[in-house]
Amino acid sequence: MTRPSVMPSGLPQDLRGGEDSPVVGELVVARAWKYDGGAHWVVQGEYVGADSHGHWIYQPSGTLVARPSLAFIADGDAMCLIPHEGSWVATFYDEQYPRDFRVYVDMSTEIGWLRMRHGWEVNSVDIDLDVIRSIKHGVFIDDEDEFEEHIVKFEYPTALTAEMRETARQVYQQVRDGIEPFGTVATTWLERGRTLHATNREEHS
């Protein structure tokens, strides 16, 4: 993962944290930032485990999804994947999810884990470009106009700009062709997440 040559002063530093990782069942808060240091999406979840692709976090129906000036309660289950390597963060939505998205991949940098008092926080810096698989529109790259605007507004380093463009191109091809982890593996992890969540609820009821 390429680190931008100069991070904006308003952005929290050392977002990558240490080398430790969560254990199954622990709380994980996925927190995204914008490159200028502004807060972006925050979603709570439960750590389900890891495989060769990365770390899987279950975000059940009923979870609060929030960013400044906007919040809603998720009306379907989702699984977030934080890759071991790669400049992106992916969210996979259950086939019964009432919204149009099924795969949503945020091009991101500065991805890393931080230990909290009661769980973990995984941070990332969102760099605008998204690769989406939707029911109505198929697979496409979104927010290219916003990306071009932010290159100027936020002064993205040239290396970061090139990396995000190339990453979006590669991820688009993988999602389009169903290459893992953008194939069927997320479905298996989603079922594990449901089982874990149900077990945790029973233990705390």
Phi, psi and omega in degrees: 000128181277130176267129178306147184296324179222117178273142179302146184295334182279351182272132177306137182270163177055046181292339184288333177067206183271194185261354180290166177217162183293167170251160184304132178096348182287152174293134173229124175258116176272118185235121179253149178237161168263164188295336179276004180096358179287144177292146179232219186289145173228127180222131178272147178204186179237133180287125184257328180152187182223154173221198183293341181275327182154204183258134184251130183235124181273128179240095189285161171306139183097355179286140174284128176243122189216150167213168180306128178075006179208134176207149176205164177264124181299131180255028175192165181277148178216159177232124179262136178242122174257111187288152173295321178221146180127150184257061180199161172228130186246145173235130180247131184253142178304148181297338178270001181300129187289344179273172189284331186288145171239326173226133180223114184244118179268122172292129191214160174223176179055042182279129179186162187260142174229133179285131173255176181296320181232059178137209186224158173234128174249118184260153173205158176250117184282126181247047164072301187297136178231143170252125188234137166248117181241162179291318187277326191242003180072213182259132180205162174263127185249161174064031176294325178295316179298320179300314180296321178295319184284337173304320180278312186295315184263356179057054175303136174300149182302318181296320179294317179302314180294319180298316182293321178297315182291320178298316179299319179297315181293316180295321176304313181296320180293317178294316180302319184268359179069030179281131182299142014273016183259026177253253185248351186299328181297330179297319178297316179292328178296319178294321176297320179298316179299315181297315179298316181298317179296319179295316179298322180293320179295320182292333183256008180271000000 
